[in-house]
Amino acid sequence: MGEQSVSTTTTRPPRDSDQPADGPTGSGGTTKRSGALTARVTLGRVYSTVPLEFLLIVSSALLLTGFGVVMVISATMATALGHGLSPYSDGLRQGLFALLGVSSMFVVSRLPVTFFRRIGWIALGVAVAVQLLVFTPLGIERGGNRNWIEIATLSLQPSELIKLALALWVAMILYRKRNLLTKWQHVYIPLVPVALLAIGTVLAGKDLGTSMVLVLIVLACLFFSGVKLRIFAIPVILGVVGVVVLALTSSNRMKRIFSFMDENCDYLDDCYQPLHGIWGLAGGGIFGRGLGNSIEKYNWLPAAADDYIFSIVGEELGLIGCIVVLVLFATFAVGAFRIVRNSEDPFVRIAAGGITVWILGQALINIGVVLRVFPVLGVPLPFMSSGGSSLVAVLTGCGVLLAFCRTLPDPATVRAQNAVARARPGRAAETAPAGRPARLKK
């Protein structure tokens, strides 16, 4: 019997677990299988499908940023040479800020959503504190607005930081009160007082354009939170009344409004920059004068690389160049609004809506000013206008949107759930995977 047992043991095919621990694999077959599984999981992550929203946002953001650096170089070459500097000095500076912003975008894109939910108060508090520095000796005034601080040779516009911080803070407040948004007191407290305080620090520096963008961010967050129309209408009315009062109480703003409405305004005073902006845009025709061949940038258009960079795009690259810019912004809009539509997290929907309206609303205002549809408001074109604060803030906001992309349901899973819901609506919730509730078709 003993011999039969030995014979049976020797003729049985050996298993991986029968290999000695000190064999070729180092710890037997278990390590071999574990290593293969780890490699397979790692390769699965590397070759996993990238969400469409991620591709749309990151591609449009990178293309607009690169396009902006090229146009800043072109728009500032003449003035840089006139000051005895390198023709690429301003463009290289913009390129450095672009690298910083892109790095920030990809770093922020790896942060979890819980991080953004928790930093609302801290982010807004720090941004408002930095904004208050403009009223100290560090603050400087440009174009009648006191909204910059300068340390050594580095200048910073803190109001750009408030835009992102305000979107995250409002989203955090509305998310925590998501079950109480039917009552106006829970919607307005503490949202309205704190938001007015943050916007007031910018208004104190006489920057109406940036203040309007901040109001748009708050209204967008309220809209995407799903509050009732009667509750949403009151902040809209208050915002419109506030803008009208601020315009009527400032002679400088009234001049700009009337110059925008009056075709026979003073060319050498209020209409100088708007007229040269529209002339440059129209001078490019369909195909443009060619990259670097702008005439307006030779000290005719004061803010050629800043608020009127779109005019230089139209002059040098023509209607085709302008359409390319608009298509890139439209691509960004599609990707961003898909996050708002597809996300099942209320915080993600609210914050993504606020950030999207900030970037796209600011772009529409800037292009509208160049086209003389709106009066001059001093709002830069996102991704493209010269200025490190605006560029880094916008790209960081894109990083938040990319982080939200990673929380979206897998399209294949959603399609499978919808198919189950259509076939067996009563049991769709039972067949949904854990953490991914089935979407019942309305």
C-alpha positions in Angstrom: 0.0 0.0 0.0 2.9 2.3 0.8 4.4 1.7 -2.6 1.1 2.5 -4.4 0.9 5.8 -2.5 4.4 6.7 -3.6 3.6 5.7 -7.2 0.4 7.7 -7.2 2.2 10.8 -5.9 5.0 10.6 -8.5 2.7 10.2 -11.5 0.3 13.0 -10.5 1.0 16.2 -12.6 2.7 18.7 -10.3 0.8 21.9 -9.4 2.3 25.3 -9.0 1.8 25.2 -5.3 3.8 22.0 -5.0 7.0 23.8 -6.1 9.4 24.5 -3.3 9.5 27.9 -1.8 13.1 28.4 -2.8 12.5 27.5 -6.4 13.1 29.6 -9.5 10.2 32.0 -8.7 11.6 32.8 -5.3 8.4 31.9 -3.4 6.7 29.3 -5.4 3.8 29.5 -7.8 1.9 31.9 -5.7 4.4 34.7 -6.4 4.3 33.8 -10.1 0.5 34.1 -10.3 0.5 37.2 -8.1 3.1 38.9 -10.3 1.2 38.0 -13.5 -2.1 39.4 -11.9 -0.3 42.6 -10.8 1.1 43.1 -14.3 -2.3 42.5 -15.9 -4.0 45.0 -13.6 -1.3 47.6 -14.3 -1.6 47.1 -18.0 -5.4 47.4 -17.7 -5.0 50.7 -16.0 -2.6 52.0 -18.6 -4.7 50.9 -21.6 -8.1 51.8 -20.0 -10.4 54.0 -21.9 -10.0 57.7 -21.4 -13.3 59.5 -20.8 -14.5 61.6 -23.8 -15.0 64.5 -21.5 -11.3 64.3 -20.4 -10.1 64.3 -24.0 -12.3 67.2 -25.1 -11.3 69.4 -22.2 -7.6 68.7 -22.1 -7.2 68.9 -25.9 -9.0 72.3 -26.2 -7.3 73.7 -23.2 -3.8 72.8 -24.4 -4.5 74.0 -28.0 -5.9 77.3 -26.8 -3.0 77.8 -24.4 -0.4 77.1 -27.1 -2.3 79.3 -29.6 -2.3 82.1 -27.0 1.4 81.9 -26.4 2.1 82.3 -30.1 -0.3 85.2 -30.4 1.2 87.0 -27.4 4.6 86.7 -29.0 3.3 88.1 -32.2 1.4 90.9 -30.5 4.2 92.1 -28.3 7.2 91.9 -30.6 6.9 95.5 -31.8 6.5 97.1 -28.4 9.3 94.9 -26.9 11.7 96.1 -29.6 10.6 99.7 -29.0 11.7 99.4 -25.4 15.0 97.8 -26.3 14.0 94.3 -25.1 14.1 91.0 -26.8 11.1 90.6 -29.2 10.3 87.3 -27.5 10.6 88.6 -23.9 6.8 88.8 -23.2 6.1 85.6 -25.1 8.7 83.6 -23.1 7.2 85.0 -19.9 3.7 83.9 -21.1 5.2 80.5 -22.0 6.6 80.0 -18.5 3.2 80.8 -17.0 1.7 78.3 -19.5 4.0 75.6 -18.3 3.2 76.4 -14.7 -0.5 76.4 -15.4 -0.4 73.1 -17.4 1.6 71.4 -14.6 -1.0 72.7 -12.1 -3.8 71.4 -14.3 -2.4 67.8 -14.4 -1.5 67.8 -10.7 -4.9 69.0 -9.7 -6.6 66.5 -12.0 -5.3 63.6 -9.8 -6.9 64.9 -6.6 -10.0 63.2 -5.2 -13.4 65.0 -5.2 -13.5 64.8 -1.4 -10.5 67.2 -1.4 -12.4 69.9 -3.3 -15.4 69.4 -1.0 -13.3 70.1 2.1 -11.2 73.1 1.0 -14.0 75.5 0.2 -13.7 77.7 3.3 -9.9 77.6 3.3 -9.6 78.4 -0.5 -12.1 81.3 -0.3 -10.6 82.7 2.9 -7.0 82.7 1.5 -8.1 84.2 -1.8 -10.0 87.1 -0.1 -7.1 87.7 2.3 -4.7 88.0 -0.7 -7.2 90.2 -2.5 -7.2 92.6 0.5 -3.4 93.1 -0.1 -4.3 95.3 -3.0 -5.2 98.0 -0.5 -1.8 97.9 1.1 1.4 99.4 -0.2 1.9 96.2 -2.3 -1.2 97.1 -4.4 -0.9 98.9 -7.7 -3.4 100.5 -10.0 -3.8 99.9 -13.7 -6.4 101.5 -16.0 -8.3 102.9 -13.1 -8.6 99.5 -11.3 -6.7 98.7 -8.1 -6.7 94.9 -8.3 -3.0 93.9 -8.6 -0.2 93.4 -6.1 3.4 93.6 -7.0 6.3 91.9 -5.2 9.7 92.6 -6.6 9.2 92.2 -10.4 6.3 89.8 -10.0 2.7 91.0 -10.2 -0.4 89.1 -9.2 -4.1 89.6 -9.7 -5.8 88.0 -6.7 -9.3 88.4 -8.1 -8.4 85.5 -10.5 -7.9 83.2 -7.5 -11.3 84.3 -6.1 -13.1 83.0 -9.2 -12.0 79.4 -8.7 -12.3 79.5 -4.9 -15.8 81.0 -5.0 -17.0 78.3 -7.4 -15.7 75.5 -5.1 -17.1 77.3 -1.9 -20.6 77.8 -3.3 -20.7 74.2 -4.6 -19.7 73.0 -1.1 -22.4 75.0 0.6 -25.1 74.0 -1.8 -24.0 70.4 -1.6 -24.2 70.3 2.2 -27.7 71.9 2.0 -28.9 69.8 -0.9 -31.9 68.5 1.0 -32.9 72.0 2.3 -32.8 74.0 -1.0 -36.5 74.4 -1.1 -36.4 77.0 1.7 -34.9 80.4 0.7 -33.3 81.0 4.1 -31.1 77.9 3.7 -30.2 78.9 0.2 -29.2 82.5 1.0 -27.5 81.9 4.4 -24.5 81.9 4.4 -24.2 82.0 0.6 -25.3 85.5 -0.1 -23.5 87.4 2.7 -20.2 85.6 2.2 -20.4 85.9 -1.6 -21.2 89.6 -1.4 -18.2 90.1 0.9 -15.8 88.3 -1.6 -17.3 90.3 -4.6 -17.1 93.5 -2.6 -13.4 93.2 -2.1 -13.1 93.2 -5.9 -15.6 96.0 -6.4 -13.7 98.1 -3.9 -10.8 98.1 -6.4 -13.3 99.4 -9.1 -13.1 96.3 -11.2 -16.7 95.9 -12.5 -15.8 93.4 -15.2 -14.3 90.8 -12.8 -17.2 91.4 -10.3 -19.7 90.6 -13.1 -17.9 87.3 -13.7 -18.0 86.5 -10.0 -21.7 87.1 -10.0 -22.1 84.8 -13.0 -20.3 82.1 -11.1 -22.6 82.3 -8.1 -25.7 82.4 -10.3 -24.5 79.4 -12.3 -23.9 77.3 -9.1 -27.4 78.2 -8.0 -28.9 77.2 -11.3 -27.1 73.8 -11.5 -28.0 73.0 -7.9 -31.7 72.9 -9.0 -33.1 75.5 -6.7 -36.6 76.6 -7.4 -37.1 79.4 -10.0 -38.6 81.9 -7.6 -35.6 81.5 -5.3 -33.2 81.8 -8.2 -34.9 84.8 -9.7 -34.2 87.0 -6.7 -30.4 86.9 -6.9 -30.6 87.5 -10.7 -32.7 90.7 -10.1 -30.4 91.8 -7.4 -27.4 91.3 -9.6 -28.9 93.3 -12.5 -29.9 96.1 -10.2 -26.4 96.2 -8.6 -24.7 96.4 -12.0 -27.0 99.3 -13.1 -26.4 101.2 -9.9 -22.6 100.7 -10.1 -22.7 101.9 -13.7 -24.8 105.0 -12.9 -22.6 106.0 -10.0 -19.4 106.1 -12.0 -18.7 108.7 -14.6 -15.9 106.6 -16.2 -18.2 103.6 -16.6 -21.0 105.9 -18.0 -18.5 107.2 -20.6 -17.7 103.7 -21.7 -21.3 102.8 -22.0 -22.2 105.8 -24.0 -19.2 105.4 -26.2 -20.3 101.9 -26.9 -23.8 103.1 -27.9 -22.7 106.3 -29.7 -21.3 105.8 -33.2 -20.0 109.4 -33.3 -18.1 109.3 -30.0 -14.7 111.0 -29.5 -12.1 109.1 -31.4 -9.1 110.4 -29.3 -10.8 109.8 -26.0 -13.4 107.1 -25.2 -13.5 105.3 -28.6 -9.8 105.1 -29.4 -9.2 101.5 -28.3 -12.7 100.0 -29.2 -12.4 101.5 -32.7 -8.9 100.2 -33.3 -9.9 96.8 -32.0 -12.8 96.5 -34.5 -10.6 97.9 -37.3 -7.9 95.3 -36.6 -10.5 92.5 -36.5 -12.0 93.7 -39.8 -8.7 94.4 -41.5 -7.8 90.7 -41.6 -10.6 89.7 -43.9 -11.0 86.0 -44.4 -7.4 84.8 -44.5 -5.7 87.6 -42.5 -2.6 89.6 -43.1 -0.4 86.7 -42.0 1.1 85.7 -38.6 3.2 88.6 -37.3 2.0 91.1 -39.9 -0.5 93.0 -37.7 -0.5 96.8 -38.1 -2.6 97.6 -35.0 0.1 96.1 -32.7 2.5 99.0 -33.6 1.2 101.1 -30.6 -2.2 101.7 -32.3 -4.0 99.2 -30.1 -3.0 99.7 -26.4 -4.1 96.3 -25.1 -3.2 94.3 -28.1 -1.8 91.3 -26.1 -4.3 91.6 -23.2 -8.0 92.2 -23.5 -7.9 92.7 -27.3 -5.8 89.6 -28.3 -8.8 88.4 -30.3 -8.5 91.5 -32.5 -4.9 90.5 -33.3 -6.1 87.0 -34.1 -8.6 88.3 -36.6 -6.1 90.7 -38.2 -3.3 88.3 -38.7 -5.2 85.0 -39.2 -8.5 86.4 -40.5 -12.0 85.0 -40.2 -10.5 81.4 -40.3 -8.4 82.0 -37.3 -11.3 83.4 -35.3 -13.5 80.4 -36.3 -10.7 78.1 -35.0 -10.7 79.9 -31.7 -14.5 79.7 -31.4 -14.5 76.0 -32.3 -11.9 75.2 -29.6 -14.0 77.0 -27.0 -17.1 75.1 -28.3 -15.2 71.9 -27.9 -14.3 72.8 -24.3 -18.0 73.7 -23.7 -19.1 70.3 -24.9 -16.7 68.4 -22.7 -17.5 70.6 -19.6 -21.2 70.4 -19.9 -21.1 66.7 -20.4 -19.7 66.5 -16.9 -22.6 68.5 -15.6 -25.0 66.3 -17.5 -23.5 62.8 -16.7 -22.3 63.2 -13.2 -24.4 61.6 -10.4 -22.6 63.7 -7.7 -24.5 67.0 -6.9 -21.2 68.7 -5.8 -19.6 67.8 -9.1 -22.5 69.1 -11.1 -22.6 72.4 -9.2 -18.9 73.1 -9.1 -18.4 72.0 -12.8 -21.3 74.3 -13.8 -19.8 77.3 -12.0 -16.3 76.7 -13.4 -17.7 76.2 -17.0 -19.8 79.4 -16.9 -16.8 81.3 -15.5 -14.5 80.3 -18.4 -17.1 80.4 -21.2 -18.9 83.5 -19.9 -15.6 85.4 -19.6 -14.7 84.4 -23.2 -18.1 85.5 -24.5 -17.7 88.9 -22.7 -14.2 89.4 -24.0 -15.1 88.6 -27.6 -18.3 90.7 -27.3 -16.2 93.7 -26.2 -13.9 93.3 -29.2 -17.0 93.1 -31.5 -18.4 96.2 -29.8 -21.5 94.2 -28.7 -20.6 95.1 -25.0 -18.9 98.1 -23.6 -15.3 97.8 -22.5 -15.2 95.8 -19.3 -11.5 94.9 -18.9 -12.0 91.1 -19.0 -9.2 88.9 -20.4 -9.8 86.1 -22.9 -9.2 82.8 -21.1 -6.2 80.8 -22.1 -5.0 83.4 -24.6 -4.7 86.9 -23.1 -1.3 87.9 -21.7 -1.2 87.6 -17.9 0.0 84.8 -15.7 -2.6 85.1 -12.9 -5.5 84.5 -15.3 -3.8 81.7 -17.3 -2.8 79.7 -14.2 -6.2 80.2 -12.6 -8.0 79.0 -15.7 -5.8 76.0 -16.2 -6.2 75.1 -12.6 -9.9 75.3 -13.0 -9.6 72.9 -16.0 -7.6 70.6 -13.7 -10.6 70.5 -11.3 -12.9 69.6 -14.3 -10.5 66.8 -15.3 -10.6 65.4 -11.7 -14.4 65.4 -12.0 -14.1 63.4 -15.2 -12.6 60.5 -13.3 -15.8 60.2 -11.2 -18.2 59.8 -14.2 -19.9 56.4 -14.7 -18.4 54.2 -17.3 -20.4 54.6 -20.6 -20.6 50.8 -21.1 -22.0 50.3 -17.6 -24.5 53.0 -18.1 -25.6 51.5 -21.4 -26.0 48.1 -19.8 -28.0 49.5 -17.0 -30.3 51.4 -19.4 -30.8 48.2 -21.4 -31.8 46.4 -18.2 -34.0 49.3 -17.2 -35.8 49.1 -20.5 -36.2 45.4 -20.4 -37.1 45.0 -16.7 -37.8 48.4 -15.2 -39.0 46.9 -11.9 -35.7 45.2 -11.1 -33.3 47.7 -12.7 -32.1 48.8 -9.2 -31.5 45.3 -8.1 -29.1 44.5 -11.0 -27.2 47.8 -10.8 -23.6 47.4 -9.5 -22.8 48.7 -6.0 -22.2 52.4 -5.9 -23.6 52.9 -9.4 -27.4 53.3 -9.2 -29.3 52.5 -12.4 -30.5 55.4 -14.4 -34.2 54.8 -15.1 -35.3 56.2 -18.4 -38.0 58.8 -17.9 
